């Protein structure tokens, strides 16, 4: 009970298991919500965590949040992230009519005519509050981790995991007290048995490809980076052997 399953038995006896049936249905946005809240005001900004940059968007009323780790802050990179986000709303029947931002996004106006930058020294209050909420969630999770330092990949997925769970529950002042922002924009529910199986930062044993050789480990020990958001309930992990992400 204290030490968990026998590690040697896991590495030596683990076998393939059949994949369960996957329900691939996507639920539409309830018509009564879409008819009233079809026009969306989107807020955008760049968030920094330990000098790592993230492009964050937040929709008013719906309160759906997206986050993209940034390799750089060039116009083309930001434009690509913003385009992907707008396509997500359009796919679900919403129309992004206005984009609110700080003055630093003014170069994007040529590509996004509905962009409305603030004046010098001003900020978007809703976006500032969203970033504060994300950082509060990140700090809360970080304080419970047993690590003294975090590699960049762990910090990146820590931020994504925080946003995933913020989207998973209905917002107190959102357009619905029943449907979560994730359900409205993705059309799929969170399933406890699949998406709440592991805690972020947990040390686990993952099944690896193997043969019948005695020298081959059938499992390896990585660190959990949170759910992949797919229907099967997969998770991301950080390999302790290579430091890279595995799924």
C-alpha positions in Angstrom: 0.0 0.0 0.0 2.8 2.4 0.8 5.1 1.8 -2.2 2.4 0.9 -4.8 2.6 -1.9 -7.4 5.8 -4.0 -7.6 8.0 -2.1 -10.0 9.8 -5.2 -11.3 6.5 -6.9 -12.1 5.4 -3.8 -14.1 8.6 -3.7 -16.1 8.7 -7.4 -16.7 5.1 -8.5 -17.0 3.1 -5.7 -18.6 1.2 -6.7 -21.7 -0.9 -5.0 -24.4 -4.5 -4.4 -23.6 -7.3 -3.8 -26.2 -8.4 -0.2 -26.6 -11.9 0.6 -25.3 -14.7 1.9 -27.6 -14.6 5.6 -28.3 -17.6 7.8 -28.5 -16.7 10.3 -31.2 -19.9 12.4 -31.1 -19.6 16.1 -31.0 -22.5 18.0 -29.3 -23.7 21.2 -30.9 -24.0 24.5 -29.0 -27.5 24.8 -27.5 -29.5 27.0 -30.0 -30.9 29.1 -27.2 -27.4 30.1 -26.2 -26.1 30.6 -29.7 -28.9 32.8 -30.8 -28.2 35.3 -28.0 -24.4 35.1 -27.6 -23.4 34.4 -31.2 -21.4 37.7 -31.4 -18.2 37.3 -29.4 -15.8 39.9 -28.1 -12.3 38.4 -27.8 -9.5 39.7 -25.6 -5.9 38.9 -26.3 -2.5 39.5 -24.5 0.9 37.9 -23.9 1.6 36.4 -20.5 5.1 35.8 -19.1 6.0 33.0 -16.6 9.7 32.8 -15.7 10.5 34.7 -18.9 8.5 32.2 -21.0 6.0 33.9 -23.3 2.4 32.6 -23.8 -0.2 34.1 -26.2 -3.5 34.1 -24.2 -7.1 34.8 -25.5 -10.3 35.1 -23.5 -13.8 35.6 -24.7 -16.2 37.9 -22.8 -19.4 36.2 -21.5 -18.4 32.7 -22.7 -15.1 32.9 -20.7 -13.3 30.4 -22.9 -9.5 30.7 -22.6 -6.8 29.6 -25.0 -3.1 29.5 -24.5 -0.2 29.1 -27.0 3.5 28.9 -25.9 5.5 31.3 -28.1 8.9 30.6 -29.6 9.1 34.3 -30.6 6.9 37.4 -30.5 7.0 38.2 -34.2 3.8 39.4 -36.0 3.4 36.3 -38.1 3.6 34.0 -35.1 1.0 35.9 -33.2 -1.2 36.2 -36.3 -1.1 32.4 -36.7 -2.2 31.8 -33.1 -5.0 34.3 -33.3 -6.2 32.9 -36.6 -6.4 29.4 -35.1 -8.4 30.7 -32.2 -10.9 32.6 -34.4 -11.4 29.5 -36.6 -12.3 27.6 -33.4 -15.1 30.0 -32.6 -16.4 30.1 -36.2 -16.4 26.3 -36.4 -18.9 26.3 -33.4 -21.1 28.9 -35.0 -19.8 32.0 -33.1 -18.7 35.2 -34.8 -15.7 37.1 -33.4 -16.8 40.7 -34.0 -14.3 42.6 -31.9 -10.7 41.9 -30.7 -9.5 43.9 -27.7 -5.8 44.2 -27.1 -3.0 46.3 -25.7 -1.2 48.8 -28.0 1.6 46.3 -28.7 -0.7 44.4 -31.0 -1.3 47.4 -33.3 0.8 45.9 -36.2 -1.9 43.2 -36.5 -4.6 45.6 -37.6 -3.7 45.2 -41.2 -4.6 41.5 -41.0 -7.5 41.8 -38.4 -9.6 44.9 -39.2 -11.8 44.2 -36.1 -8.8 44.6 -33.8 -9.2 47.4 -31.3 -5.9 48.3 -29.5 -5.9 50.4 -26.3 -4.2 53.7 -26.0 -0.7 54.0 -24.5 -0.7 53.0 -20.8 -4.1 51.3 -20.9 -4.9 47.7 -20.6 -7.9 45.3 -21.2 -9.3 44.7 -17.6 -10.9 41.4 -18.4 -7.7 40.1 -19.9 -5.6 41.2 -17.0 -8.0 39.5 -14.6 -7.8 36.3 -16.7 -4.0 36.2 -16.7 -4.0 36.8 -12.9 -6.4 33.8 -12.5 -4.2 31.6 -14.7 -1.1 32.5 -12.7 -2.9 31.9 -9.4 -3.8 28.4 -10.6 -0.2 27.7 -11.8 1.3 28.8 -8.5 -1.2 26.7 -6.5 -0.2 23.6 -8.5 3.5 24.5 -8.4 3.6 24.7 -4.6 2.3 21.1 -4.4 5.0 19.7 -6.7 8.1 18.0 -5.1 10.5 19.6 -7.5 12.8 22.5 -6.6 13.3 23.6 -10.3 11.1 23.1 -13.4 12.4 22.5 -16.9 10.8 24.6 -19.6 8.6 21.7 -20.9 7.2 21.1 -17.4 6.4 24.8 -17.0 4.8 25.0 -20.4 2.4 22.1 -19.7 1.8 23.4 -16.2 0.3 26.6 -17.9 -1.7 24.5 -20.4 -3.0 22.3 -17.7 -4.2 25.3 -15.7 -6.2 26.6 -18.6 -7.6 23.2 -19.4 -9.2 22.9 -16.0 -10.3 26.6 -15.9 -12.3 25.8 -19.1 -13.7 22.6 -17.7 -16.2 24.2 -15.2 -19.0 26.7 -15.8 -18.0 30.3 -15.1 -19.8 32.0 -12.3 -20.8 34.9 -14.6 -20.8 33.0 -17.9 -23.6 32.5 -20.4 -24.5 29.1 -18.8 -24.5 27.7 -15.3 -24.7 24.2 -16.7 -22.3 24.0 -19.7 -18.6 24.7 -19.3 -16.7 26.9 -21.7 -14.9 23.9 -23.0 -18.2 22.1 -23.8 -19.4 25.1 -25.7 -16.3 25.5 -27.9 -15.3 21.8 -28.2 -18.6 20.0 -28.0 -17.3 17.3 -25.7 -17.6 16.6 -22.0 -14.9 15.9 -19.4 -15.1 12.2 -18.4 -13.9 11.4 -14.9 -12.5 7.9 -15.7 -10.4 9.2 -18.6 -9.4 12.8 -17.9 -9.0 12.7 -14.1 -6.8 9.6 -13.9 -3.5 11.2 -13.0 -2.3 14.3 -11.1 0.0 16.8 -12.8 3.6 16.0 -11.8 2.9 12.4 -10.7 5.6 9.8 -11.3 4.1 6.9 -13.2 5.0 3.8 -15.2 3.9 4.1 -18.9 3.7 1.1 -21.2 6.4 1.0 -24.0 6.8 -1.0 -27.2 8.7 -4.2 -26.4 9.5 -7.7 -27.5 10.1 -10.9 -25.5 13.7 -10.1 -24.7 14.6 -10.3 -21.0 16.7 -7.1 -21.3 13.8 -4.9 -22.5 11.8 -2.9 -20.0 8.0 -3.0 -20.7 7.4 0.2 -18.8 9.3 3.4 -18.2 9.0 6.0 -15.5 8.1 9.6 -16.7 6.4 12.6 -15.1 2.7 13.3 -15.9 2.1 16.6 -17.8 -1.7 16.4 -17.8 -4.4 15.0 -20.2 -4.1 15.3 -24.0 -7.8 16.3 -24.2 -8.5 13.4 -26.7 -11.5 11.1 -26.5 -9.4 8.1 -25.3 -8.2 9.8 -22.2 -4.5 9.9 -23.1 -2.0 11.9 -21.2 1.2 13.7 -21.9 4.4 12.8 -20.0 8.0 14.0 -19.7 10.5 11.3 -20.2 13.1 11.2 -17.4 15.6 9.5 -19.8 15.5 12.1 -22.6 13.6 15.1 -21.1 11.2 15.1 -24.1 7.4 14.9 -24.3 5.8 11.5 -24.9 2.1 10.7 -25.3 
